[in-house]
Amino acid sequence: TWTCHINCQADDTKGTVVDYHWDTSTTLNPSYGFVAHKDDTKEIIVSWRGSTILMDWIKDFTFLPVSWPSSVSGSKVHQGFLQTYSSASSGIEAAVSKLVAKHPDYSIVLTGHSLGGGEAAIAAADYAARHPEWLSKLKLFTFGEPRVGNPAFAGWLSQQPFPIYRTVYKGDLVPRAPFQFMGFKHHSQEVWYDENGALKFQGSNGESPYGENSLTPLQWSVLDHLRYPGLS
């Protein structure tokens, strides 16, 4: 049985119970994470891990945009993120559905770092499109998330009636990809911490010039992608 050990024993995570975990690392579409619940905060938590192996990075750079979801006209998303999400989505959704039935007043928190952030955003879109009864429960929090879809997708996701926070730390390079000239655009809302680690910008425009887009390429950093507070 997989557990999150010390990571579920900190003051802000104590009481977290892991109900389901997945690992598709032996496939061409590796995805990793867990579904948990936390009674004191009344949350069902779905967490996707970021890129750690070569195949993860290959998926990160599978930039081909594909039409998805079918219910959103003109929407396209990053093929690699959709493939990794889909590799484990049925088991994840079954676990979430079971917890929703058991705890109907709990929120559903979707979260992830890097590639995991992209998968979390795909999950939020998937659930919003197919589970309207979950809309009032959903929350999306990502960290170092790359651009996931085209403007049609970004605009549609940004308009959903649940909290969305896309956190970018300092000059993290990963959220710069895939580039806008390739047809991708960030969804809102960006939460950017500047080079001093201070909250500098929080806004509803997914590509605001006042957030991380205010930095020049010389200020982008791969190391900042690995230094998010609390990331270990």
N, C-alpha and C positions, 0 to 999 in steps of 0.2 A: 504494500500500500504506500503510495506516494504522499509525503507531507511537506509542508513548507518550513518545518523546523523553526529556527530562530526568527525567521522572517515573519512568522505569525505570532511572535511573543513580545514584540515591541509595544510600547504604550498605545500607539495608535492602531495597531493591528491585533492586539490581544483579543481573544475570543473568536477569531476567524476560524471557521470550520470548512475544510476542503471536502467537497462532495464528489468532485469528478476531475480527472485530469486527462490530458491527451498528449501524445508524442508521435508524430508521423515522420520522424527523422529518417526512417529507413526508406522513405518514398522520395519521388522527385519533387514533391511539394511539401517540404517540411514545415510543420507548425507545432508549437508547444504552448502549453498553458494550463489553466485550471479554472474550474467553476467552484465558488465558495459562497458561504453566507455568513453574515455577522448580525447577531440578534440585537445588540445594543444600538446599532445604527439602522437596523431594519433594511439591510442591503443584501442583494444577490450580486456577487462580483464575478465578472468574467475577465480574466487577465491573459493577454497574449505576450509571450516573450519575444525579445528582439532578435536580430541576426547574430548567430554565433558560429555557424559553419559555412563552408564554401558554398554549398547549395543554397543557403539562405541568401548570400550575397548575389548569387546568380539570379535568384528570384527578384531581389531588389532591383536588378538592372534589366529585367524583362519588361521593357517599357511599352511594348505594343498595347495601345488602347483597344479595348473590346467593348461592345455594346452591352450595357448592364446598368441597372435592372431594367427589364423589359417594360415595366410600367411607367418609366420616366422617359419621355420623348427626347431623343438626341443624347442621352446620357452614355458616357463611356468611362471605363475605369482601367487602371493598371492591371494588365493580364496576370503578372506574377502574384500580386496581392490577392486577386480573386481566386487564383488557383490554390494558393496556400490556405486561404480561408476555407474554401470549399472542401479541402482534403479532410477536415475535421468537423465541419459545420453541423452535420446531422447529429452527432453525439453531443456536441455542445448545446444545440437547441433542445434536445431531449432532456438534458440535465437542467437547463434553465426552466423549461416548461414544468418539470416536476417540482422545482422549488417555487415557482410562481403559484402553482396549485396549492402547495403546502403553506406558503406565506403570501397571500394575496395583497397584503398591504406593504410589502417590501418593494423598494426601488431596484432597478436593474442597472448596475454600473458596469460599463464596458471600458476597458483600459488596456494600454499597451505602449511599449517603447519601440521606436524605430520601425522595422518591419511589422512588429506586433501592433504598433499604433495604426499602421495602414490596415491591418486585419480588423482591428477594433472599429475603425471607421466604416469598413465594408460591412461588418456585422450590424452596426447601427443603421445603415441604409437598408440592409436586408430585413431587419426586424421592423423598421418603420414602414417598409413597403408591404410586408406580408402579415404583420401582427398589429393592426391598428389598435387593438385592445391593450397593447403594451406601451403606446405612445406616452401616456401620463407617467409611466414608470421609468422610462429610459433616461440615462445620463451617459455622456461620452467624455472621457478624459484621456488625451493622448500626450505622449512626450517624444519629441524628436521625430514626429511623423513626416514622412515624405509626402509629396503631392500624390493624391490617390486617383483623381479623375479629371475630366475635362470641365469647362465652365458650366455646362448644363448639370453635371453631377454635383459640382461644388455648390452651385446656386440652390439646387433642390435640397441637398442635405442641410445647408445653412438655414433654410427656412423651416426646418422641422421644429415642432413645439416642445423640445426638451433641451436641457442644458448641454452645451458643447464647448469644451475648452481644449484648445490645441496648444500645448505649452512648448515653447522654444527657448532653449537655454543658451545665452550668450551668442557666439558665432557658429553654432552647430551647423555643419555643412550639409547634413542629410536632408533637412527640410527644403534645401535649395533644389533638390532633384525630385522627379524629372523636371527639366526646365520648362518654363512657360512657352518658349518657342516650339516645344514638342507637342503643345496642345493641352498641357496640364495646368490646373489652377487649384490653389488651396481653398478649402472650405473655412468658414469662420468657426469660432472666434479665436483669434490668436492671443495668447498670453506670452509676452516676451520679457525675459530677464536679461538685462544688459551685461556688459563686461564686468561690472562690479557685483553682479548677482542680485541687483535691485529690480523690482517690478517696474518696467519702463513703459510698457504699452499693453493695453487690453482693449480690443476693439472688435467690431462686428464685420469689418472688411477683411476678407481672407487674404488679400494681397495689398494691404495698406503700406504706403511708403514710410510709415512711422514705426513699424515693427522691425522684424529682422531684415526686411527689405531695405532698411536704411543703411545697412552695412555694405561695404565694398567687398569684392572677391578676396582682397588681401586680408580681410578680417574674418573670413570663414575658417572654421577649424574642425577637423575630425575629432580631436581630443575633447572638445566641448560636448560632442555627442555622447561621450562615455562618462561625463562628469555631472550628470543631473543629480541634484540633491536627493539622497535616499537610494540612489541606484547602486546596487552591488551584485 
